[in-house]
Amino acid sequence: MRIIDLRSDTVTRPGKEMLEAMFSAPVGDDVFQEDPTVNELEQYVAELFGMEAAIYASSGTQTNQIAINVHVQPGDEVITHVDSHVYKYEGGGIAKNSGASVRLLDGNRGRLRLDDIQKWINNPEDVHLPLTRLVSLEDTANRGGGAIYDFEEIKKISSFCREHSLPLHLDGARLMNAMVENGVDLKVYASQFDSISLCLSKGLGAPVGSVLIGKKDFIKKARRVRKVFGGGMRQAGIIAAGGLYALKNNVERLKVDHEHAKALEGALNECAWVKEVIPVETNIVVAVLKDEENRDRIIAKFTEKGIKTIAFGPGMIRMVTHLDVSVEDIDYTIAVIRSVS
Ligand SMILES: *Cc1c(COP(=O)(O)O)cnc(C)c1O
């Protein structure tokens, strides 16, 4: 039976050409910064974003947690969205790794608004209050159904943060999905942030790894923290080569995933059992069911037909399109969506 895995865009496998690039990559010991492929990847990413430096790490959780650890001291406060990955899906890492507290804000589909951030900057003269030391955004917002930030809002948040000497971090796990749609220049976009985490193993299709981007002195500190977190890898060029290949070959094609996601949205919107689909902006499709109780039964029906989907909270099912989902897979999935009741 054909299996179509729509649980996440992390499930992609390296294709022949990517594997060849990995197989033939020159390698060295990256803890000594002597892996030519890791060095090339870090330099490539830094230049792509017009930032000073970058560091390769094993996962997006690791790059986010390293960034937070460099930006804050124990007891400081991080402002982020209540549904953000850095808070919700990193095992309590902000508290555990950095001893920091969080101020969780609401916001439309995972996106913070300047007005809300402004209200929650603690007065540093008041000894009762933790020092607000970081704002962390997510673009695209996973729990927001792959929502893209309005760049005008980012610019406002960024200039406010700079006025208050408040670092601004971006969890850009799916940043490239946003960038192929929002029409903003990568360097102009990146210049708004003090640090950016970019996943290579989501829609870009590399098997392992994320990159953290920032100023030279920030990345120097990040290198120390990566080691402390047990993230110093040796001949990591083997996997970094997959990331480099992904960035050079798989960015523009993300638009195909977005078209596929739109097609799924259309089919789901016609289903009697679907209350609404969170409007699709990128590669994430979230269907909200009329009857919460139906969720696991419907997921099981898809599984019977070889389509893997994932529960996304009460009464919600998520499907994510990616590199290993073909147009034929989408047509088949749409047929199954129509047959499920
Ligand atoms: C996937 C993801 C990450 C990183 O996850 P890892 O599994 O650690 O690579 C970070 N932020 C968001 C929004 C994500 O979707």
The ligand as an SDF file (V2000), in Angstrom:
LIG
                    3D

 15 15  0  0  0  0  0  0  0  0999 V2000
   10.1760   21.8140   14.3570 C   0  0  0  0  0  0  0  0  0  0  0  0
   10.2230   23.1100   15.0190 C   0  0  0  0  0  0  0  0  0  0  0  0
   11.3340   23.4970   15.7800 C   0  0  0  0  0  0  0  0  0  0  0  0
   12.5370   22.6200   16.0140 C   0  0  0  0  0  0  0  0  0  0  0  0
   12.2560   21.3190   16.2690 O   0  0  0  0  0  0  0  0  0  0  0  0
   13.3430   20.1610   16.2840 P   0  0  0  0  0  0  0  0  0  0  0  0
   12.5210   18.9650   16.1970 O   0  0  0  0  0  0  0  0  0  0  0  0
   14.1000   20.2990   17.5340 O   0  0  0  0  0  0  0  0  0  0  0  0
   14.2330   20.3550   15.0950 O   0  0  0  0  0  0  0  0  0  0  0  0
   11.3280   24.7560   16.3340 C   0  0  0  0  0  0  0  0  0  0  0  0
   10.2990   25.5850   16.1490 N   0  0  0  0  0  0  0  0  0  0  0  0
    9.2230   25.2620   15.4130 C   0  0  0  0  0  0  0  0  0  0  0  0
    8.1370   26.2540   15.2160 C   0  0  0  0  0  0  0  0  0  0  0  0
    9.1510   24.0040   14.8390 C   0  0  0  0  0  0  0  0  0  0  0  0
    8.0720   23.6850   14.1160 O   0  0  0  0  0  0  0  0  0  0  0  0
  1  2  1  0
  2  3  1  0
  2 14  2  0
  3  4  1  0
  3 10  2  0
  4  5  1  0
  5  6  1  0
  6  7  2  0
  6  8  1  0
  6  9  1  0
 10 11  1  0
 11 12  2  0
 12 13  1  0
 12 14  1  0
 14 15  1  0
M  END
$$$$
